[in-house]
Amino acid sequence: MPVISVVNAKGGSGKSTTALVLASMLAADGDTKVTIIDADRNQPLAKWRQGQSKLPIRVVTDTSEQTIVRTIHAERDVADFVLVDPEGTASHLSSRAMMHSDLVVIPLSASLLDKDQAERGIEVIQNVELDIGREINYVICFNRTNSGAVLPRYERDLRQKIIEAEQPLLKTDLNHRQAYISMFVQRLSLTELDPSQVSGLEKAVNNAYAFTQDVLDRLIGRKREVA
């Protein structure tokens, strides 16, 4: 089954949020089994799994640089999707995860610092490609953006630089939404949150749906419906 790694060396890049949004939407029908391999030192997804979510999302934490490949292959045998949330792009664990991924997602916010980290991540991917003698399927995505707002100059410039560098950029941003924060606070999936308690939940779900659909299009090259 498909393996998607979400990587960025910079803390606070929205990496774990991206992984959990994807997991929430992929598993929303209650039948699609999703495993998240939480290899982040802070293990935010393992803490989330301690909540009351009823969705078939399994979180695995007992992994290391030596065992990550075995863990990925073991989980892809039993799950419909495997998501990997490593600590950073420069680690050997991340490199080994990328080697065995069907897609690598690089989340970044519209800042020069995140741009530098994204370039670093792409350089790591290119080095891994040289090691294994084949291309790695990867895509950059923006997160924490304001929906419908006029883009600030620096964000427009950053997007243009990515396009000019012929780097793959996901069509849909993951917007800044209170619901994405609430998932970690309440330890529930996006579709399990109470709309009376979380403002803008419907818009967040619609954004997450479009985002996940674009990721799947990049993954398999054709339309696949998500719940």
DAGIUR-V335419 format. One record per helix or strand of 3 or more residues. SS is the DSSP state (hx for helix, st for strand). FROM is the first residue (numbers start at 0). TO is the last residue. Records with the same first field share a line. If there is no record, write none. Layout:
# DAGIUR-V335419
SS->FROM-TO / FROM-TO
This chain:
# DAGIUR-V335419
st->1-5 / 33-37 / 56-59 / 80-84 / 102-107 / 137-144
hx->14-25 / 43-48 / 67-75 / 91-98 / 111-131 / 152-163 / 177-185 / 189-191 / 200-219
